[in-house]
Amino acid sequence: MNGDWFVAELLDGSRLKGRMHMEAHAKSGMYPFRIEMHWKKTEDEETDNDLTAKAEEQLTYIFEKERDAFLVLVKEETDKFVYTWYVRNLQHFGERLNQVLMLFPPLPLTLYSMDDPDWDAYTEAQKVLNSI
C-alpha cells in the first residue's frame, strides 16, 4: 500500500492502524463519503488474519490504483476488524467491492456508509496519534 502507516495500541486493548499524509485527499473534497466495513472475527484466528490480509490487499489495489477510494484506518477489536474507507462514489464502490469479494468465500461483513466530507474519523485518529 502507498503511504506511511502508524500503529497504536489503545487503552481499551484494541489496535489502530492509520494512514498518514492523507491531508491533500482529505481537503480535496473529492472523497465525501465514509464507508466502514465491519468484519466479524471467527474462532479461527489464523484464517481470519489470512483472509483479512488478502482482502485488504486486493481491495486497496483495486480502489487506489484508480483513486476511487482510500483505506485510511483499520481498527482491530476483540471481536471484529473495522476498515474505514473514504470514497468518491458510493454506487461505484459497492459495485467494485462486490466484484472483488466474488473471489473470496462468503465473508462476515457488514458495511455502513455515511457522509463525512470533513474526514472526521481520519481527523480523530490523527488526534489519537498525536496524544500518544
N, CA, C and O of each residue as an XYZ file, in Angstrom:
528
protein
N       0.833     -1.181      0.000
C       0.000      0.000      0.000
C       0.873      1.238      0.000
O       1.956      1.255      0.585
N       0.395      2.252     -0.652
C       1.118      3.513     -0.663
C       0.886      4.254      0.636
O      -0.144      4.084      1.287
N       1.842      5.069      1.003
C       1.687      5.911      2.177
C       2.267      5.264      3.415
O       2.456      4.049      3.479
N       2.538      6.086      4.377
C       3.057      5.630      5.658
C       1.893      5.318      6.577
O       0.832      5.936      6.485
N       2.094      4.365      7.457
C       1.075      3.938      8.400
C       1.617      4.045      9.816
O       2.812      3.861     10.047
N       0.744      4.340     10.754
C       1.100      4.243     12.163
C       0.274      3.119     12.763
O      -0.810      2.801     12.273
N       0.786      2.525     13.816
C       0.054      1.506     14.557
C       0.099      1.918     16.019
O       1.160      2.241     16.554
N      -1.076      1.902     16.665
C      -1.160      2.299     18.067
C      -2.003      1.289     18.830
O      -3.051      0.848     18.357
N      -1.533      0.932     20.007
C      -2.319      0.115     20.931
C      -3.128      1.096     21.776
O      -2.565      1.991     22.407
N      -4.449      0.925     21.784
C      -5.324      1.833     22.508
C      -5.601      1.316     23.920
O      -5.409      0.135     24.209
N      -6.050      2.204     24.782
C      -6.287      1.847     26.177
C      -7.325      0.739     26.335
O      -7.267     -0.031     27.294
N      -8.272      0.654     25.406
C      -9.310     -0.379     25.502
C      -8.832     -1.738     25.007
O      -9.617     -2.685     24.956
N      -7.551     -1.848     24.641
C      -7.000     -3.112     24.177
C      -7.063     -3.302     22.674
O      -6.495     -4.260     22.151
N      -7.734     -2.418     21.977
C      -7.807     -2.534     20.524
C      -6.537     -1.970     19.898
O      -5.754     -1.275     20.546
N      -6.360     -2.285     18.643
C      -5.197     -1.812     17.901
C      -5.683     -0.977     16.724
O      -6.617     -1.371     16.025
N      -5.065      0.156     16.504
C      -5.453      1.053     15.426
C      -4.285      1.222     14.466
O      -3.179      1.590     14.864
N      -4.551      0.948     13.206
C      -3.577      1.194     12.146
C      -4.159      2.306     11.298
O      -5.285      2.202     10.813
N      -3.395      3.363     11.120
C      -3.916      4.513     10.378
C      -2.922      5.038      9.372
O      -1.706      4.931      9.534
N      -3.478      5.601      8.343
C      -2.687      6.144      7.247
C      -2.276      7.567      7.573
O      -3.084      8.357      8.061
N      -1.047      7.888      7.312
C      -0.551      9.246      7.497
C      -0.438      9.910      6.129
O      -0.462      9.238      5.098
N      -0.318     11.217      6.131
C      -0.076     12.001      4.917
C      -1.238     11.936      3.921
O      -1.017     11.881      2.712
N      -2.457     11.942      4.420
C      -3.634     11.906      3.543
C      -4.344     13.261      3.505
O      -5.455     13.356      2.984
N      -3.731     14.285      4.037
C      -4.372     15.582      4.158
C      -4.807     16.165      2.816
O      -5.878     16.765      2.726
N      -3.999     16.001      1.779
C      -4.364     16.545      0.460
C      -5.646     15.905     -0.055
O      -6.497     16.589     -0.623
N      -5.788     14.602      0.140
C      -7.016     13.927     -0.280
C      -8.189     14.355      0.587
O      -9.303     14.537      0.096
N      -7.930     14.513      1.882
C      -8.989     14.919      2.800
C      -9.521     16.305      2.443
O     -10.725     16.552      2.520
N      -8.637     17.191      2.061
C      -9.035     18.575      1.756
C      -9.521     18.762      0.326
O     -10.033     19.828     -0.016
N      -9.372     17.748     -0.512
C      -9.720     17.891     -1.930
C     -11.218     17.995     -2.179
O     -11.642     18.541     -3.197
N     -12.020     17.476     -1.258
C     -13.465     17.453     -1.458
C     -13.924     16.362     -2.409
O     -15.116     16.259     -2.699
N     -13.007     15.553     -2.895
C     -13.339     14.519     -3.875
C     -13.803     13.212     -3.238
O     -14.294     12.325     -3.936
N     -13.656     13.087     -1.936
C     -13.991     11.848     -1.239
C     -14.915     12.157     -0.056
O     -14.492     12.077      1.097
N     -16.158     12.505     -0.334
C     -17.040     12.986      0.733
C     -17.746     11.886      1.528
O     -18.459     12.180      2.487
N     -17.556     10.633      1.143
C     -18.279      9.545      1.789
C     -17.321      8.639      2.539
O     -16.211      8.355      2.087
N     -17.782      8.195      3.698
C     -17.005      7.244      4.502
C     -17.752      5.919      4.502
O     -18.965      5.867      4.708
N     -17.008      4.864      4.270
C     -17.527      3.503      4.368
C     -16.807      2.835      5.527
O     -15.577      2.838      5.591
N     -17.570      2.269      6.433
C     -16.986      1.443      7.479
C     -17.389      0.008      7.198
O     -18.573     -0.322      7.129
N     -16.394     -0.827      7.039
C     -16.604     -2.243      6.767
C     -16.236     -3.012      8.039
O     -15.070     -3.064      8.428
N     -17.231     -3.599      8.671
C     -17.023     -4.369      9.894
C     -16.899     -5.841      9.515
O     -17.790     -6.408      8.883
N     -15.797     -6.445      9.904
C     -15.504     -7.840      9.586
C     -15.458     -8.597     10.905
O     -14.510     -8.459     11.677
N     -16.481     -9.390     11.154
C     -16.581    -10.136     12.401
C     -15.552    -11.262     12.428
O     -15.423    -12.020     11.466
N     -14.826    -11.363     13.532
C     -13.834    -12.425     13.688
C     -14.524    -13.762     13.951
O     -15.646    -13.820     14.454
N     -13.816    -14.830     13.596
C     -14.296    -16.181     13.876
C     -13.416    -16.791     14.963
O     -12.566    -16.111     15.538
N     -13.623    -18.064     15.235
C     -12.794    -18.783     16.214
C     -11.404    -19.091     15.667
O     -10.482    -19.375     16.431
N     -11.254    -19.033     14.343
C     -10.004    -19.407     13.685
C      -9.179    -18.149     13.377
O      -9.320    -17.548     12.312
N      -8.334    -17.771     14.308
C      -7.552    -16.542     14.181
C      -6.629    -16.565     12.958
O      -6.464    -15.550     12.282
N      -6.034    -17.717     12.682
C      -5.110    -17.816     11.545
C      -5.843    -17.565     10.225
O      -5.347    -16.832      9.369
N      -7.018    -18.168     10.061
C      -7.809    -17.954      8.848
C      -8.270    -16.510      8.759
O      -8.223    -15.907      7.687
N      -8.718    -15.946      9.888
C      -9.130    -14.536      9.907
C      -8.004    -13.637      9.410
O      -8.208    -12.791      8.539
N      -6.819    -13.828      9.974
C      -5.684    -12.978      9.604
C      -5.304    -13.155      8.141
O      -4.975    -12.182      7.462
N      -5.347    -14.380      7.656
C      -5.010    -14.657      6.264
C      -6.029    -14.012      5.319
O      -5.656    -13.323      4.369
N      -7.309    -14.240      5.586
C      -8.351    -13.689      4.712
C      -8.396    -12.165      4.757
O      -8.538    -11.519      3.719
N      -8.277    -11.592      5.940
C      -8.332    -10.134      6.028
C      -7.149     -9.508      5.304
O      -7.303     -8.483      4.640
N      -5.972    -10.109      5.422
C      -4.798     -9.565      4.735
C      -4.980     -9.630      3.219
O      -4.685     -8.666      2.513
N      -5.465    -10.770      2.720
C      -5.666    -10.918      1.278
C      -6.743     -9.968      0.765
O      -6.565     -9.331     -0.273
N      -7.846     -9.870      1.477
C      -8.927     -8.975      1.047
C      -8.475     -7.520      1.100
O      -8.751     -6.747      0.183
N      -7.785     -7.147      2.166
C      -7.288     -5.772      2.287
C      -6.355     -5.440      1.125
O      -6.449     -4.361      0.539
N      -5.472     -6.351      0.798
C      -4.530     -6.128     -0.302
C      -5.267     -5.963     -1.631
O      -4.988     -5.029     -2.382
N      -6.191     -6.851     -1.920
C      -6.939     -6.795     -3.184
C      -7.784     -5.534     -3.284
O      -7.763     -4.840     -4.301
N      -8.528     -5.244     -2.222
C      -9.406     -4.070     -2.249
C      -8.605     -2.779     -2.359
O      -8.963     -1.876     -3.115
N      -7.527     -2.702     -1.604
C      -6.704     -1.493     -1.658
C      -6.132     -1.301     -3.055
O      -6.121     -0.185     -3.574
N      -5.664     -2.364     -3.654
C      -5.114     -2.262     -5.000
C      -6.180     -1.775     -5.993
O      -5.945     -0.835     -6.752
N      -7.337     -2.415     -5.979
C      -8.400     -2.081     -6.934
C      -8.862     -0.639     -6.773
O      -8.981      0.087     -7.760
N      -9.120     -0.221     -5.550
C      -9.663      1.122     -5.342
C      -8.620      2.228     -5.487
O      -8.918      3.306     -6.001
N      -7.416      1.962     -5.040
C      -6.423      3.034     -5.027
C      -5.709      3.217     -6.357
O      -5.188      4.299     -6.627
N      -5.675      2.192     -7.190
C      -4.988      2.371     -8.476
C      -5.715      3.402     -9.340
O      -5.076      4.110    -10.118
N      -7.019      3.496     -9.218
C      -7.804      4.490     -9.961
C      -8.215      5.674     -9.089
O      -8.935      6.569     -9.530
N      -7.748      5.661     -7.855
C      -8.075      6.714     -6.888
C      -9.592      6.865     -6.691
O     -10.112      7.975     -6.584
N     -10.282      5.720     -6.645
C     -11.722      5.704     -6.392
C     -12.021      5.796     -4.896
O     -13.050      6.340     -4.494
N     -11.123      5.265     -4.085
C     -11.304      5.249     -2.635
C      -9.950      5.009     -1.983
O      -9.021      4.494     -2.606
N      -9.861      5.394     -0.715
C      -8.633      5.192      0.046
C      -8.959      4.549      1.378
O      -9.855      4.993      2.096
N      -8.219      3.494      1.701
C      -8.298      2.894      3.021
C      -7.432      3.748      3.938
O      -6.243      3.928      3.677
N      -8.020      4.276      5.015
C      -7.260      5.167      5.890
C      -7.113      4.652      7.310
O      -6.196      5.064      8.022
N      -8.005      3.750      7.742
C      -7.936      3.230      9.105
C      -8.325      1.759      9.130
O      -9.206      1.316      8.393
N      -7.646      1.013      9.998
C      -8.045     -0.355     10.313
C      -7.953     -0.484     11.825
O      -6.878     -0.360     12.412
N      -9.102     -0.737     12.442
C      -9.121     -0.924     13.892
C      -9.419     -2.389     14.172
O     -10.400     -2.946     13.681
N      -8.553     -3.000     14.971
C      -8.763     -4.388     15.363
C      -9.258     -4.413     16.799
O      -8.544     -4.037     17.729
N     -10.495     -4.865     16.959
C     -11.095     -5.020     18.273
C     -11.092     -6.504     18.627
O     -10.663     -7.326     17.818
N     -11.557     -6.855     19.804
C     -11.531     -8.258     20.214
C     -12.406     -9.132     19.334
O     -12.087    -10.302     19.124
N     -13.511     -8.590     18.810
C     -14.459     -9.405     18.055
C     -14.568     -9.057     16.578
O     -15.283     -9.735     15.841
N     -13.870     -8.008     16.127
C     -14.005     -7.605     14.726
C     -12.858     -6.698     14.296
O     -12.107     -6.156     15.106
N     -12.766     -6.564     12.979
C     -11.916     -5.565     12.344
C     -12.847     -4.512     11.776
O     -13.920     -4.843     11.273
N     -12.454     -3.246     11.847
C     -13.237     -2.171     11.240
C     -12.323     -1.429     10.265
O     -11.333     -0.810     10.654
N     -12.692     -1.513      8.985
C     -11.936     -0.843      7.923
C     -12.666      0.440      7.563
O     -13.876      0.426      7.334
N     -11.936      1.547      7.512
C     -12.529      2.837      7.160
C     -11.954      3.308      5.842
O     -10.746      3.489      5.689
N     -12.860      3.501      4.892
C     -12.526      3.966      3.547
C     -13.142      5.343      3.323
O     -14.214      5.646      3.847
N     -12.462      6.163      2.548
C     -13.063      7.394      2.030
C     -13.225      7.220      0.530
O     -12.305      6.784     -0.162
N     -14.417      7.569      0.034
C     -14.891      7.121     -1.270
C     -15.415      8.289     -2.097
O     -16.029      9.217     -1.570
N     -15.161      8.227     -3.405
C     -15.712      9.215     -4.348
C     -17.195      9.005     -4.593
O     -17.989      9.943     -4.513
N     -17.569      7.742     -4.897
C     -18.919      7.429     -5.351
C     -19.366      6.127     -4.680
O     -18.731      5.086     -4.846
N     -20.460      6.195     -3.923
C     -20.913      5.028     -3.172
C     -21.328      3.866     -4.073
O     -20.985      2.716     -3.798
N     -22.058      4.157     -5.140
C     -22.525      3.095     -6.019
C     -21.349      2.380     -6.683
O     -21.311      1.150     -6.732
N     -20.411      3.140     -7.183
C     -19.234      2.550     -7.824
C     -18.441      1.703     -6.820
O     -17.977      0.610     -7.146
N     -18.296      2.216     -5.611
C     -17.587      1.466     -4.570
C     -18.266      0.116     -4.340
O     -17.603     -0.919     -4.292
N     -19.584      0.136     -4.199
C     -20.323     -1.099     -3.971
C     -20.182     -2.091     -5.098
O     -20.021     -3.287     -4.858
N     -20.241     -1.611     -6.328
C     -20.095     -2.499     -7.482
C     -18.717     -3.137     -7.523
O     -18.588     -4.343     -7.733
N     -17.696     -2.329     -7.324
C     -16.317     -2.853     -7.358
C     -16.058     -3.787     -6.170
O     -15.379     -4.805     -6.310
N     -16.597     -3.437     -5.015
C     -16.447     -4.278     -3.834
C     -17.027     -5.666     -4.108
O     -16.394     -6.678     -3.807
N     -18.218     -5.708     -4.672
C     -18.845     -6.996     -4.983
C     -18.026     -7.794     -5.978
O     -17.930     -9.015     -5.855
N     -17.434     -7.134     -6.962
C     -16.599     -7.829     -7.943
C     -15.401     -8.496     -7.273
O     -15.077     -9.647     -7.568
N     -14.753     -7.775     -6.379
C     -13.577     -8.326     -5.704
C     -13.983     -9.432     -4.740
O     -13.327    -10.472     -4.683
N     -15.053     -9.223     -3.983
C     -15.439    -10.200     -2.973
C     -15.947    -11.511     -3.569
O     -16.003    -12.523     -2.871
N     -16.319    -11.505     -4.852
C     -16.725    -12.751     -5.504
C     -15.570    -13.747     -5.562
O     -15.796    -14.946     -5.723
N     -14.347    -13.268     -5.433
C     -13.165    -14.125     -5.470
C     -12.900    -14.819     -4.132
O     -12.017    -15.672     -4.037
N     -13.661    -14.454     -3.103
C     -13.465    -14.972     -1.757
C     -14.669    -15.813     -1.339
O     -15.749    -15.701     -1.919
N     -14.471    -16.659     -0.322
C     -15.636    -17.351      0.231
C     -16.547    -16.310      0.909
O     -16.124    -15.174      1.121
N     -17.775    -16.680      1.245
C     -18.637    -15.722      1.953
C     -17.934    -15.204      3.218
O     -17.387    -15.977      4.003
N     -17.964    -13.900      3.389
C     -17.256    -13.267      4.498
C     -18.251    -12.608      5.449
O     -19.308    -12.142      5.023
N     -17.912    -12.569      6.742
C     -18.805    -11.980      7.748
C     -18.680    -10.449      7.787
O     -18.145     -9.887      8.742
N     -19.178     -9.789      6.740
C     -19.025     -8.343      6.593
C     -20.346     -7.616      6.774
O     -21.405     -8.097      6.371
N     -20.256     -6.451      7.387
C     -21.364     -5.513      7.456
C     -20.788     -4.159      7.070
O     -19.741     -3.755      7.576
N     -21.474     -3.460      6.171
C     -20.986     -2.158      5.710
C     -21.939     -1.051      6.119
O     -23.159     -1.213      6.122
N     -21.345      0.072      6.462
C     -22.091      1.281      6.793
C     -21.514      2.407      5.956
O     -20.297      2.519      5.811
N     -22.380      3.235      5.409
C     -21.895      4.403      4.670
C     -22.482      5.651      5.304
O     -23.584      5.635      5.852
N     -21.726      6.723      5.218
C     -22.172      7.999      5.778
C     -21.476      9.144      5.057
O     -20.402      8.978      4.479
N     -22.103     10.289      5.104
C     -21.456     11.493      4.603
C     -20.391     11.896      5.614
O     -20.663     11.945      6.814
N     -19.210     12.178      5.153
C     -18.127     12.641      6.018
C     -17.154     13.470      5.181
O     -15.985     13.109      5.037
N     -17.647     14.594      4.624
C     -16.796     15.394      3.740
C     -15.582     16.001      4.442
O     -14.605     16.360      3.785
N     -15.634     16.118      5.759
C     -14.518     16.699      6.508
C     -13.556     15.646      7.054
O     -12.607     15.972      7.766
N     -13.807     14.389      6.718
C     -12.962     13.283      7.151
C     -12.817     13.254      8.673
O     -11.706     13.174      9.198
N     -13.934     13.319      9.364
C     -13.925     13.367     10.829
C     -13.254     12.155     11.460
O     -12.495     12.303     12.418
N     -13.519     10.954     10.938
C     -12.912      9.748     11.512
C     -11.393      9.786     11.367
O     -10.663      9.416     12.286
N     -10.936     10.230     10.221
C      -9.497     10.334      9.986
C      -8.879     11.370     10.925
O      -7.822     11.135     11.510
N      -9.533     12.496     11.062
C      -9.052     13.569     11.935
C      -8.951     13.098     13.378
O      -7.975     13.396     14.066
N      -9.963     12.361     13.838
C      -9.937     11.837     15.205
C      -8.789     10.860     15.406
O      -8.148     10.868     16.457
N      -8.521     10.024     14.418
C      -7.409      9.081     14.517
C      -6.070      9.821     14.588
O      -5.166      9.409     15.314
N      -5.952     10.900     13.841
C      -4.728     11.702     13.900
C      -4.545     12.306     15.292
O      -3.423     12.402     15.789
N      -5.656     12.714     15.920
C      -5.588     13.251     17.279
C      -5.109     12.171     18.262
O      -4.321     12.450     19.165
N      -5.597     10.936     18.073
C      -5.149      9.832     18.920
C      -3.642      9.655     18.768
O      -2.929      9.496     19.758
N      -3.170      9.681     17.554
C      -1.734      9.530     17.308
C      -0.950     10.642     17.984
O       0.083     10.384     18.601
N      -1.419     11.848     17.877
C      -0.710     12.988     18.444
C      -0.718     12.987     19.966
O       0.135     13.622     20.586
N      -1.681     12.275     20.584
C      -1.768     12.253     22.040
C      -0.917     11.134     22.664
O      -0.775     11.051     23.883
N      -0.362     10.289     21.808
C       0.444      9.162     22.342
C       1.856      9.616     22.624
O       2.681      8.821     23.074
